[in-house]
Amino acid sequence: MIKYTEDHEWLSVDGGIATVGITVHAQDALGDVVFVDLPEVGRTMAQKETAGVVESVKAAADVYMPVSGEVTEVNEALRDDPSLANSDPLGAGWFFKVRLADASQLDALMDETSYKAFAA
């Protein structure tokens, strides 16, 4: 199941773990990503809390925690090669993984159809 936020993050949920990244729309708007700041593994964060920063040649933008939970993993490859956020935002360019604290928070997020209408 893939869900989307109004802040242009996507999350793919598998069991109780969500993989989080920025959407194609977000990376298009940012342009060439040159730096990412990722959250600390083991940190518990609240929904909507700033989890990191993505910087491009055009702008810097906060990356928000789409759901409350504990960060279980960060994408070290993205730290080494931030351009993965552009070349494969929904795959190799993921940002971090989070263990869901409250799965009901997913209900308020958008599905792909709703997100495409929102981003248009």
GIMO-V505194 format. One record per backbone hydrogen bond with DSSP energy under -1.0 kcal/mol. CO is the residue of the C=O (numbers start at 1). NH is the residue of the N-H. If there is no record, write none. Layout:
[[CO,NH] [CO,NH]]
This chain:
[[1,13] [3,11] [4,110] [5,8] [8,23] [9,5] [10,21] [11,3] [12,19] [14,17] [16,100] [17,14] [18,98] [19,12] [20,95] [20,96] [21,10] [23,27] [24,28] [25,29] [26,30] [27,31] [32,57] [35,55] [37,53] [40,43] [43,71] [45,69] [46,49] [49,65] [52,63] [53,37] [54,61] [55,34] [55,35] [59,56] [61,54] [63,51] [63,52] [65,48] [68,101] [69,45] [70,99] [71,42] [73,97] [74,76] [75,79] [76,80] [77,81] [81,84] [82,85] [83,86] [83,87] [84,88] [88,91] [88,93] [91,94] [95,75] [96,20] [97,72] [97,73] [98,18] [99,70] [102,105] [103,106] [104,107] [105,108] [106,109] [110,4] [111,115] [112,116] [113,117] [114,118] [115,119] [116,120]]
